[in-house]
Structures are given as C-alpha cells and as structure tokens.
Amino acid sequence: MSSSSASTQASAAAATNDVKQETQKILRAAALNIVVLVDHVNKFEGVDGTAVGFSGPDFKKSIDDLASAIDKEVTRFLIACKPPALDVEIKALCPKINAGFFQLVQTFDHIPKLAGKTYLDAVRKAVSRSLVTAVMLFNSFIEDKVEVDKSVLADLAYTASSGIFWEHCKALSQIPADNKAAVSSAWVSSVSSLIKDAAEELSDSLEEAESKDDDGEDGSDNDGYSDDDSMNGFDPDIPADRVADGKKIQKMVMLTKHTCDKIGLRCIRDCSPLDDERTIWLDRLVDLGRPVQNAVDDLIATLFVDDDAEWKKQSAVETERLVNLLGELVTLAITFVDDSHLSWFELCRKQLDATKHSSNIAR
C-alpha cells in the first residue's frame, strides 16, 4: 500500500483541480470535523477514577482494528481522488472516514488517568498525529485549505501528507500495551541509553588523555582543533592533569549508569502488579530519571572547562547535584522494588553518601 504513496503525492496537485468545487466543500467540512477532534485529543487528560477494569491489551486491539478499518477507507479515498476524480465515491467516503476517526477518539476517551501519564501521552501522540495527517491529506485535494495549529504540524513538516498518514496509521498499531511498556520505552530512550553513551565517551576521552600523557604529548597540537576558528578555541581533549579527577567523575558516572540499568530491569521491567500506585510510581521514575541523565552530561562537561579554578568549582557543584538527584531517584525506586534487590540499592545509597562527604572534587 505504501508503495503507491509517491504516485499519489505526485498527482495531488492535479487532483485538486480535478475535484469539483461542490465536492471540495464536503472535503473541507470533513477536515474541519477532524480538526475539532485534534483539539479534543490534545486537551484530554484521562478519565478520573481507578484504572481497574481498563485493559491495555484490549484497548490496543481495539485501536489496531480501528486503524486497519480507517486505513482501508483512506486508501479507497486516495484512489477516488486520482484524476479523473470520482466525486460520487469521494462524497460517500468522507462521512465514513469521519466516523472512523470519531470512533477512534471515542475509544481514546476511555483511558483513565491512572493508566499512567506516560502511557496516555504515548497514545495521545499516535492518535493526534494520525488525525493531523488526515487533515493534511484532505488539504491536498482542496483549494481552500483547512488550518491546523502550527505547533502540531512542526514535527510533521518533513514528509508528504499521504506518506506520513500511512506511517502514523501504522504507529497506532504499535502503541504500548500499558504504562509499564510505555515507561520502559521512555526509560531506555531518554535515560539509560544516553547515560550509557556518555559513560563510553568519557572512558574513551580518559584513555586518550592517558595515552598522550604517557607519550609525552602536551595536547597543544590537538589535531588542528585549536587552529579551527569554527571551534572557537574549544579543546576536545581532557587535560592530562585532570585525568585523576576525571576517573573520580567516571566512578560517579558508572555508579549512575549501573543504578539506572538496575531500575530499568528490577523496578520497571519487573513491576507487578500494575495497580494505580505502581502506575504513578513508574511515571515518577521517568520524571526523576531524566534530570539525572542531564546531570551526568553536565558533570562530564566540566572536565573541558578552560579555566582551572573554574572547572574545580563547577565540578564540585555538578557532582553534588548529580549525587542529590540520583539519591532522590534511588529513594523513589525502592518504594515497590522486590526485597531481594533492596540490599543493592542500599549499597548504592552508601556509595552516594561516601561521594558526597569524602570526594576530593566535592570539597
């Protein structure tokens, strides 16, 4: 089906003039109806009350079925819009497409708040994008375009309307089954994988700095970086006299990495049962995990500060910040974690206390 999107896109401009004005008015009305749904979806914050009785897997199946049905009607619509446009067919399909999207939003409206904020946001994004791309698709065949909020369109501007519709219609079938699945995905993409990358880059930089120190290099050559005006004098190497302190920072980064990996496995993946309290707990883990990831980047960045006195000062500030943020995350993590893992998290807290009170950098 998606293989025909290029030819559909190429004929869209011609089809606009081929569709009769009377039919274009019907298309515009259908697009306006969908814009109303977009606004509703973006404002919906979930149904009040417990999540008991709401089944993520059953909800996902309903969305899958609706996405498949809408996909078929839109495909028929695109075929009808190709020159010579079949106005009778177009008029018959518009209310069917509207009805499909209305039913989609009705299903979306059953999500309770306590199903999880991360889960609700993930489903909202998929539903909203599918609605917006449907409006863009209708706009391809009418002269009096329907306006959509520019902020909603910002991340969709890179691709054509028909192709992106299919892309996000497919995304509807890939929504997470529940908040645990949504949080697990968010944790990997916005916390653990980024900390892992930062730890690896720091390790490489320290090894390179040690190697240059052993070879007697002073780093002034710096592979031409220092002479590159586009770098504004930035030195990408860790100075040799900061390697020892850099290794202390590396220990803190590795402790953070191991802790976040442990949370991903033992707190998020193994979370059971997924009741209301644990659903909120999972969302809070993501909320506290993201600042930890940012703090790791900020701490490592202090190793590259030019001024020796300033880098020491910034390192102390950023070390304390990371210790405090990671401490808050660990305190939250142990709320529902299995007792068999408590000893590990307690050891982590002791190491954080030791870092806070005895680190040479933090003094």
LINKAPE-V22602 format. One record per helix or strand. SS is the DSSP state (~ for helix, > for strand). FROM is the first residue (numbers start at 1). LEN is the number of residues. If there is no record, write none. Layout:
ss=SS from=FROM len=LEN
ss=SS from=FROM len=LEN
This chain:
ss=~ from=2 len=9
ss=~ from=12 len=7
ss=~ from=21 len=23
ss=> from=47 len=1
ss=~ from=56 len=26
ss=~ from=87 len=22
ss=> from=112 len=1
ss=~ from=113 len=3
ss=~ from=117 len=23
ss=~ from=150 len=7
ss=~ from=161 len=12
ss=~ from=179 len=36
ss=~ from=222 len=6
ss=~ from=229 len=3
ss=~ from=240 len=30
ss=~ from=276 len=29
ss=~ from=308 len=26
ss=~ from=339 len=20
